[in-house]
Amino acid sequence: MDTKLKNQDLDSDIDHEELDKDEFKPSVEARTVMEEIVKNSLILPEEGALVEGKVIAKEKLALYIEIPPFGTGLIFGREYLNARDVIKKINIGDLVTAKIVALEGEEGYIELSLKEARQALVWSEAEKAIKAKTGFDLVVKDANKGGLILKWQGIDGFIPASQLKAEHYPRITDGDKDKIAEELQKLVGKMLTVSIITADPKENKLIFSEKSQDNKAKLSLIEKYALGDTVEGEVTGTVDFGIFLKIEDGLEGLVHISEIDWSLVENPREIFQVGEKLKAKIIEIKDDKISLSLKALKPNPWTEAEKKFKRGDVVKGVVIKHNKHGALVSIEEGVAGLVHISEFKNEDDLRQTLELGKTYTFTINLFESKSQKMTLVFGAVNLEEKDQTETKKPEEIKAKT
């Protein structure tokens, strides 16, 4: 018989409807094995990963989400209650994003969290906003001594006072923290345009800045000025670390306390008044910040001092400050050096020996006018003998005594 005809006869003997019967379907055991093979061949997502899936069932305290090809996810128990307000608005067939809490959860389902997924997405959005320098119009919810509190995407954020624009910065002459808080409280309820500068989900820290949104306008003003320019400005604020000068509307510069005078300045508030007009020199322009100096417009006393003083000179000096390193002594206006604490038994001994405001005799141990550095030794001392004594071994000194 022709082989082709034989095959046709065999094919005609088969009842194709019989193929649909259960006995021709894979057994439960076979399906389980197949499912395990497929599951094991997949690279499963890690716990904490975000996944997207379609809602396939919704029960009283459970939400089932199909996550192909990994299986079915389940939101239940505490995770369901935490997200119940969101779940109310979800319908079967909706696509949702969830965070994997456990890969092998209740009854083999992948346990999911909507709330944690939402938070992860928000922090991800915050990171993108930082890179894009996106601006947000947000209402100030509260204030404290350090700054303002805002809410963005359900997360509390903070603007430090130092990140406020000039017109919102609390200008308190005496630096009273309670008065600063009162000034900041006036901004509660107002809308500010801000951008995110720090987003740290682990610390739950979201920091905003009002300054960064003012950059473009500021940079266009700064372009008019160059390093070394002398400008006239109005004192708009005095703080512990210096004074602010308004160079023109929308542009301020900082005179750091170290750039106020060649002499020691302890408290800028005792020297300057808000509204006072001053001339200053631009010593640095960096991004949208201008640094100014008042002392740069005055003669450098170290230049003249270099002609008069050298190592080994015995001089008279006034004690102007104590610190943990020793005593700061001025030998003439604007020229001061340190007497190290190691010359004394302890800090109390130093303070009792060298009283503030009193004049004593010192010997210059180091004098470097270029770096404006000077160290002194208390009393009239022969430095050569002192150096020899310090370099001798302890047993040699003991033998002589």
C-alpha positions as CSV (number, residue, x, y, z in Angstrom):
1,M,0.0,0.0,0.0
2,D,1.1,3.5,-0.8
3,T,2.7,5.0,2.4
4,K,0.9,8.4,1.8
5,L,-2.5,6.7,1.6
6,K,-1.8,4.6,4.7
7,N,-1.0,7.7,6.7
8,Q,-4.2,9.3,5.5
9,D,-6.2,6.3,6.6
10,L,-4.7,6.4,10.0
11,D,-5.4,10.1,10.3
12,S,-9.0,9.5,9.3
13,D,-9.4,6.9,12.1
14,I,-8.6,9.6,14.8
15,D,-11.5,11.4,16.4
16,H,-10.2,14.9,16.8
17,E,-12.8,15.7,19.4
18,E,-11.2,13.1,21.6
19,L,-8.1,15.2,21.7
20,D,-10.0,17.8,23.9
21,K,-10.8,15.2,26.5
22,D,-9.1,15.5,30.0
23,E,-7.0,12.4,29.4
24,F,-5.1,14.1,26.7
25,K,-4.4,17.2,28.9
26,P,-1.2,17.3,31.0
27,S,-1.7,16.0,34.5
28,V,-1.6,18.2,37.6
29,E,1.8,16.8,38.5
30,A,3.0,17.6,34.9
31,R,1.7,21.1,35.1
32,T,3.3,21.7,38.4
33,V,6.6,20.4,37.1
34,M,6.3,22.6,34.0
35,E,5.5,25.6,36.2
36,E,8.5,25.0,38.4
37,I,10.7,24.7,35.3
38,V,9.4,28.0,34.0
39,K,9.7,29.6,37.4
40,N,13.3,28.4,37.9
41,S,14.3,29.6,34.5
42,L,13.1,33.1,35.2
43,I,15.3,35.7,36.8
44,L,13.0,36.7,39.7
45,P,12.9,40.3,40.9
46,E,14.5,41.0,44.3
47,E,12.6,42.0,47.4
48,G,12.2,45.7,47.4
49,A,11.9,45.9,43.6
50,L,9.0,47.8,42.0
51,V,6.7,45.8,39.7
52,E,3.7,46.7,37.5
53,G,0.7,44.5,37.1
54,K,-3.1,44.3,36.4
55,V,-5.6,44.0,39.2
56,I,-7.4,40.6,38.7
57,A,-9.4,40.3,41.9
58,K,-10.5,42.5,44.8
59,E,-11.8,41.2,48.1
60,K,-12.6,42.7,51.4
61,L,-9.0,42.8,52.8
62,A,-7.1,41.5,49.8
63,L,-6.1,42.7,46.3
64,Y,-4.7,40.3,43.7
65,I,-2.4,41.5,41.0
66,E,-1.2,39.6,38.0
67,I,2.6,40.1,37.5
68,P,3.5,38.2,34.4
69,P,5.6,36.1,34.0
70,F,6.3,35.8,37.8
71,G,2.9,34.9,39.1
72,T,0.3,36.6,41.2
73,G,0.9,39.2,43.8
74,L,-1.2,39.8,46.9
75,I,-1.7,42.9,49.0
76,F,-3.4,42.0,52.3
77,G,-3.3,42.5,56.1
78,R,-1.4,45.6,57.3
79,E,-0.3,46.5,53.8
80,Y,-3.9,46.5,52.6
81,L,-5.0,48.7,55.6
82,N,-2.0,51.1,55.0
83,A,-3.2,51.7,51.4
84,R,-6.9,51.3,51.9
85,D,-7.6,54.9,50.8
86,V,-5.8,54.2,47.5
87,I,-7.3,50.8,47.0
88,K,-10.8,52.2,47.3
89,K,-10.2,54.0,44.0
90,I,-8.7,50.9,42.2
91,N,-10.9,48.8,39.9
92,I,-10.3,45.3,38.4
93,G,-8.3,45.7,35.3
94,D,-6.4,48.7,36.5
95,L,-2.6,48.7,36.1
96,V,-0.8,49.4,39.4
97,T,2.8,49.7,40.6
98,A,3.7,47.9,43.8
99,K,6.8,47.0,45.8
100,I,7.8,43.4,46.5
101,V,7.7,42.7,50.2
102,A,8.3,38.9,50.0
103,L,8.7,36.6,47.1
104,E,7.3,33.6,48.9
105,G,4.4,35.0,50.9
106,E,0.9,33.9,52.0
107,E,-0.2,30.7,50.1
108,G,2.7,31.1,47.7
109,Y,1.6,34.5,46.5
110,I,4.2,37.3,46.0
111,E,3.5,39.8,48.9
112,L,3.2,43.4,47.7
113,S,3.0,46.9,49.2
114,L,1.3,49.8,47.5
115,K,2.3,52.3,50.2
116,E,6.0,51.5,50.0
117,A,5.8,51.6,46.2
118,R,4.3,55.0,46.4
119,Q,7.0,56.2,48.7
120,A,9.7,54.7,46.5
121,L,8.3,56.4,43.4
122,V,8.1,59.8,45.3
123,W,11.8,59.6,46.3
124,S,12.6,58.6,42.7
125,E,10.7,61.7,41.5
126,A,12.6,63.8,44.0
127,E,16.0,62.6,42.6
128,K,14.8,63.4,39.1
129,A,13.7,66.9,40.3
130,I,17.2,67.5,41.8
131,K,18.9,66.7,38.5
132,A,16.4,68.8,36.5
133,K,16.4,71.6,39.0
134,T,12.6,71.5,38.9
135,G,10.7,74.3,40.7
136,F,7.7,73.7,42.8
137,D,5.1,76.2,44.2
138,L,4.5,75.0,47.8
139,V,2.7,76.5,50.8
140,V,4.7,77.0,54.0
141,K,3.0,74.7,56.6
142,D,5.0,75.7,59.7
143,A,8.2,77.4,61.0
144,N,10.8,76.9,63.7
145,K,14.1,78.6,64.7
146,G,16.0,76.9,61.9
147,G,13.7,77.4,58.9
148,L,10.4,76.5,57.3
149,I,8.4,73.3,56.9
150,L,6.7,72.3,53.6
151,K,4.9,69.3,52.4
152,W,5.6,67.7,48.9
153,Q,3.9,64.5,47.6
154,G,2.9,63.7,51.2
155,I,6.4,64.0,52.6
156,D,7.5,66.8,55.0
157,G,10.3,68.9,53.7
158,F,12.5,71.6,55.2
159,I,14.0,74.9,54.0
160,P,16.9,76.0,56.2
161,A,16.8,79.8,56.8
162,S,20.2,80.0,55.0
163,Q,18.4,78.7,51.8
164,L,15.8,81.5,51.8
165,K,15.9,84.4,49.3
166,A,17.2,87.7,50.6
167,E,13.7,89.2,51.0
168,H,12.6,86.2,53.2
169,Y,15.8,85.9,55.3
170,P,15.2,86.9,58.9
171,R,17.4,90.0,59.5
172,I,17.7,90.0,63.3
173,T,20.3,92.4,64.6
174,D,21.1,90.6,67.9
175,G,20.7,87.1,66.5
176,D,18.0,86.3,69.0
177,K,16.7,82.8,68.0
178,D,13.2,83.5,69.4
179,K,12.9,86.6,67.2
180,I,14.2,84.7,64.2
181,A,11.4,82.1,64.8
182,E,8.9,85.0,65.0
183,E,10.1,86.4,61.7
184,L,9.9,83.0,60.0
185,Q,6.4,82.4,61.4
186,K,5.2,85.3,59.3
187,L,5.9,83.2,56.2
188,V,3.5,80.4,57.3
189,G,0.6,80.1,54.8
190,K,2.6,81.9,52.0
191,M,3.5,80.1,48.7
192,L,7.2,79.9,47.9
193,T,8.8,78.7,44.7
194,V,11.4,76.2,45.7
195,S,13.5,73.3,44.4
196,I,14.7,70.1,46.0
197,I,18.5,70.1,46.9
198,T,18.7,66.9,49.1
199,A,16.6,63.8,49.0
200,D,17.5,61.0,51.4
201,P,14.8,58.2,51.8
202,K,16.8,56.3,54.4
203,E,16.9,59.4,56.7
204,N,13.5,60.5,55.4
205,K,15.2,63.9,54.7
206,L,13.9,66.3,52.0
207,I,15.6,69.6,51.9
208,F,14.5,72.5,49.7
209,S,16.1,75.8,48.6
210,E,14.4,79.0,47.6
211,K,17.7,80.4,46.3
212,S,18.3,78.0,43.4
213,Q,15.1,79.3,41.7
214,D,16.6,82.8,41.8
215,N,19.8,81.7,40.1
216,K,19.2,82.8,36.6
217,A,18.2,86.4,37.5
218,K,21.1,86.5,40.0
219,L,23.7,85.3,37.5
220,S,22.7,87.9,34.9
221,L,23.3,90.6,37.6
222,I,26.6,89.0,38.6
223,E,27.9,89.2,35.0
224,K,28.2,92.9,35.4
225,Y,30.9,92.5,38.1
226,A,34.5,91.2,38.1
227,L,37.0,90.0,40.6
228,G,38.8,93.0,42.2
229,D,35.9,95.4,41.6
230,T,35.2,97.9,44.4
231,V,31.4,98.2,45.1
232,E,29.3,100.2,47.4
233,G,26.6,98.4,49.3
234,E,24.1,98.7,52.1
235,V,24.2,96.5,55.2
236,T,21.1,94.3,55.2
237,G,22.0,92.0,58.0
238,T,24.6,91.2,60.6
239,V,25.2,87.6,61.7
240,D,27.8,85.8,63.8
241,F,29.9,84.9,60.8
242,G,29.8,88.3,59.1
243,I,27.6,90.9,57.4
244,F,25.5,91.0,54.2
245,L,25.7,93.9,51.8
246,K,23.1,94.7,49.2
247,I,25.1,95.7,46.1
248,E,21.9,96.3,44.1
249,D,18.3,95.1,44.0
250,G,18.3,91.3,43.8
251,L,22.1,91.0,44.5
252,E,23.8,90.6,47.9
253,G,27.3,89.7,48.9
254,L,28.8,88.4,52.2
255,V,31.6,89.9,54.1
256,H,32.9,87.1,56.2
257,I,34.0,88.0,59.7
258,S,37.6,87.3,58.7
259,E,37.4,89.9,55.9
260,I,36.0,92.7,58.0
261,D,39.3,94.0,59.4
262,W,43.0,93.2,59.8
263,S,42.4,93.3,63.6
264,L,40.4,90.7,65.4
265,V,36.6,91.0,65.1
266,E,34.6,89.1,67.7
267,N,31.0,90.4,67.0
268,P,30.0,92.1,63.8
269,R,26.8,93.3,65.4
270,E,28.7,95.6,67.7
271,I,30.4,97.3,64.7
272,F,27.7,97.7,62.0
273,Q,24.1,98.8,61.7
274,V,21.5,97.7,59.2
275,G,21.2,100.4,56.6
276,E,24.8,101.6,56.9
277,K,26.6,102.2,53.5
278,L,30.0,100.6,53.0
279,K,32.6,100.1,50.3
280,A,33.9,96.6,49.7
281,K,36.1,94.7,47.3
282,I,35.0,91.6,45.4
283,I,37.4,88.8,46.3
284,E,35.5,85.8,45.0
285,I,32.6,85.1,42.5
286,K,31.5,81.5,42.6
287,D,28.3,80.3,41.0
288,D,25.7,82.7,42.3
289,K,27.6,83.9,45.3
290,I,29.8,87.0,45.8
291,S,32.3,87.2,48.6
292,L,33.4,90.7,49.7
293,S,36.2,92.2,51.8
294,L,36.4,95.4,53.7
295,K,39.9,94.9,54.9
296,A,41.2,94.4,51.3
297,L,40.6,98.2,50.8
298,K,42.9,99.0,53.8
299,P,46.7,98.8,53.9
300,N,48.0,95.4,54.9
301,P,49.7,95.9,58.3
302,W,51.8,92.7,57.8
303,T,53.6,94.4,54.9
304,E,55.0,97.1,57.1
305,A,55.5,94.7,60.1
306,E,57.8,92.6,57.9
307,K,60.2,95.5,57.8
308,K,60.3,95.8,61.6
309,F,60.0,92.3,63.0
310,K,61.9,89.0,62.7
311,R,62.4,85.8,64.7
312,G,64.1,86.3,68.0
313,D,62.9,89.9,68.5
314,V,61.6,90.7,72.0
315,V,58.4,92.7,71.8
316,K,55.5,94.0,73.9
317,G,52.1,92.6,73.1
318,V,48.5,92.8,74.3
319,V,46.5,89.6,75.0
320,I,43.3,89.9,72.9
321,K,41.8,86.4,73.0
322,H,42.0,83.0,74.7
323,N,41.1,79.8,72.8
324,K,41.8,76.1,73.2
325,H,45.2,76.5,71.4
326,G,46.5,79.2,73.6
327,A,46.4,83.0,73.7
328,L,46.2,85.4,70.8
329,V,48.5,88.4,71.3
330,S,48.6,91.6,69.2
331,I,52.0,93.3,68.9
332,E,50.6,96.2,66.8
333,E,47.3,97.0,65.1
334,G,46.3,94.1,62.8
335,V,49.4,92.0,63.6
336,A,48.7,89.2,66.1
337,G,50.2,85.8,66.9
338,L,49.7,82.8,69.1
339,V,51.3,81.8,72.4
340,H,50.8,78.1,72.5
341,I,49.1,76.5,75.5
342,S,51.9,73.9,75.7
343,E,54.0,76.5,77.4
344,F,51.7,76.4,80.4
345,K,50.6,73.7,82.9
346,N,47.0,73.9,81.6
347,E,44.4,76.3,80.3
348,D,43.7,77.8,83.7
349,D,47.4,78.5,84.2
350,L,47.5,80.2,80.8
351,R,44.5,82.4,81.6
352,Q,45.9,83.4,85.0
353,T,49.3,84.1,83.6
354,L,48.2,86.0,80.5
355,E,45.1,88.1,81.4
356,L,42.9,89.6,78.7
357,G,43.7,93.2,77.8
358,K,47.0,93.3,79.6
359,T,50.5,93.9,78.1
360,Y,53.4,91.5,78.5
361,T,56.8,90.8,77.1
362,F,57.1,88.1,74.4
363,T,59.7,86.7,72.0
364,I,58.9,86.2,68.3
365,N,59.4,82.5,67.5
366,L,58.0,82.5,63.9
367,F,57.2,85.4,61.6
368,E,55.7,84.9,58.1
369,S,54.2,88.0,56.7
370,K,53.0,86.4,53.4
371,S,50.9,83.9,55.2
372,Q,50.2,86.3,58.1
373,K,51.4,83.8,60.6
374,M,53.3,84.5,63.9
375,T,54.0,82.5,67.0
376,L,55.3,83.9,70.3
377,V,57.0,82.7,73.4
378,F,56.1,84.2,76.7
379,G,58.9,86.4,78.2
380,A,62.3,87.5,76.9
381,V,63.8,84.2,75.7
382,N,67.1,83.2,74.0
383,L,65.6,81.0,71.2
384,E,68.9,79.3,70.5
385,E,69.2,78.1,74.0
386,K,65.6,77.2,74.1
387,D,65.9,75.1,70.9
388,Q,69.0,73.3,72.2
389,T,67.2,72.5,75.5
390,E,64.2,71.1,73.6
391,T,66.3,68.9,71.3
392,K,68.3,67.4,74.2
393,K,67.4,63.9,75.4
394,P,65.5,63.8,78.7
395,E,68.4,61.8,80.4
396,E,70.9,64.5,79.4
397,I,68.7,67.2,81.1
398,K,68.2,65.0,84.2
399,A,72.0,64.5,84.5
400,K,72.7,68.2,84.5
401,T,70.1,68.9,87.2
